[in-house]
Amino acid sequence: MMKEIFFLPILLVTFLPLLFVNRTSSKQEIEWWEKTIFYQICPRSFMDSDGDGVGDLNGITSKLEYIKELGVDAVWISPFFKSPIYDFGYDISDFYSIHDEYGTMEDFDKLMIKAKKFDIKIILDLAPNHGSNESLWFQKALEGDKKYFDYFVWEDGVVDENGKLHPPNNWISVFRKSSWEYREETGKYYLHQITTAQPDFNYRNLNVVEEMKNIIRFWLDKGIAGFRVGAINHLFEVDKEKHGGKYPDEPLSGKSLDDPLNHAYLNHIYTKNQPESYDMVYQWRDIYDEYHAKDGFSRVMMIEVYSTPHDTMKYFGDGGRNGAHIPFNFALITDVNGKSTANEIKYAIDKYLTFKPIDKLANWVIGNHDQSRVASRYSPKSVDAMNMLSMLLPGISVTYMGEEIGMIDGYVSWEDTMDPGGCNSDDPINYWRYSRDPNRTPFQWTSGKNAGFSTANKTWLPVAEGYENLNVETQRGIERSHLNIYKKLARLRVEPAFRYGRFESIALNGDVFAFRRWHNGETFVIVINFRDEVYTVDLNYFENVVGDLEVVIANDHSQRSNGDIIEATNVRVVGRESLVLKVR
């Protein structure tokens, strides 16, 4: 049913805008990381160069031309360090070497040489909270080597009245069940906040602190432009000496009351966001600044932190010391989805801008290797809209591979499920609710065998259905495809209005969201309809948005053409339409 609704400015007073001033100006020098698009690659799923069904470093090297074609200048590569691959690279057994499925150090060096040729910065993914229970360090710990025993967190179990041994306390891991695993070799439990294969490091041991700093220096010396650092808020646990020498139980959260093995069952006040975790980030930043002082080139630290805005902002720094350059903003993943109203989306966007320090940049993450894809989480018709938000809101843009072509979550059967999140559910029916495999299926390059990802007879995960029509090769030939719209957005975001401009947003109603970017007399308005209804809206609400507006970019199923002229007081927006308009 079509709804024609005409909104006058006087009627919009309840939709209070957030007026945001970009901390940069055209007179300030902007660092490379402040203006680029970061493109995340899961090496296992991007491109297989040797036909074994697993993506690799040489596969990434072979596709750097495509990365440049997108308008991307920085690539973040998920872990490829030596690993048993229980958690697909996040269980690292040797931080100084490369897993053989992905290639060799020579292959990495070739990647760096070609990336430099294309002026593409390479960011590596570091998982400093934990290692692998198959690492040399952990094996030495089991053998009684005190140095390496102290690399990990150990605790005595609790014996009940029947003589049965239990974990030290009630702590629950991210992937369900106890955070403690018993080893007969030591007679103690070790802590693992993720999976049993990933024992937590003991950062109260200065040897661990120095080891991780050496790892950072090793890869910075290899020429990388920085790290994305995962699971940072798990880095420290509470100091048990302040609790009588025993790690205390965590209180109930009031959530998942019917599932006491679920991580959400507890309020993790003793295992997340401890004060020492912030300080460690500041110490790592000191290393980055040391390198910058030597050669004038800024290396960037991006950190993964799912937390409250208040706690997240502490990772920027404490006012005296600098922290991470980019604490990730997951609001468009965790706070809203395809069922959310325009008001809720505006609120999610405003939140990070409101809490962040005035001298720091925002960032926009709409997808990653741990989350359902944009097309599945919102709608295939909202892919361009979400890319518009990521690329044109003030700040830094982060794209997960495949979001530029609108890839959807693939179907992965229980038998083919690899992710410990799904496997640990012990549920052959509902495992998919916990598995991250569907959003890690192979990248879709062509309509050919295995979507052009691999020549193997079987890929590590099955290719998602529908790849025959949803792939890079097909979209290159369609003028208004997700891919070509993404490229246009990448070119547009270098305009002064988006690089330096101010920002204001409005929920025109429950379905239509709009925001304005402007600088030195140049003004753009982005209008997004998140529903299938048709609306006519008045954009005069925005100051200086009057007269004629020119369509600069329209999404893939819009009826508008680039160059079309629309009157600002009478903008008709059809279902799921998203438009970038310029004031003439």
Secondary structure, DSSP 8 states (H G I E B T S, - for coil): --------GGGGTTS---EE--S--TTS---HHHHSEEEEE-HHHH--SSSSSS--HHHHHHTHHHHHHHT--EEEE---EE---SSTTSS-SEEEEE-TTT--HHHHHHHHHHHHHTT-EEEEEE-TTB--TTSHHHHHHHTT-HHHHTTB-EE--EE-TTS-EE-SS--B-TTSSBSEEEETTTTEEEE-SS-TTS-BB-TTSHHHHHHHHHHHHHHHHTT--EEEE-SGGGS----GGGGTTS-----B-SS-TT-TTSGGGB--TTTSS-HHHHHHHHHHHHHHHHHHHHHS---EEEE---S-HHHHHHTTB-SSSB--SEE---HHHHT--TT--HHHHHHHHHHHHHHS-TTS--EEE---TTS--HHHHT-GGGHHHHHHHHHHSSSEEEEETTTTTT-------TTT---HHHHTTT-TTTGGGT--GGGGS-----SSGGGGS--SSS-SS---TTTTTSSHHHHHT-TTSHHHHHHHHHHHTTSHHHHT-EEEEEE-SSSEEEEEEEETTEEEEEEEE-SSS-EEE-GGGSTT--SEEEEEEE-TT-S--TT-EEETT-EEE-TT-EEEEEE-
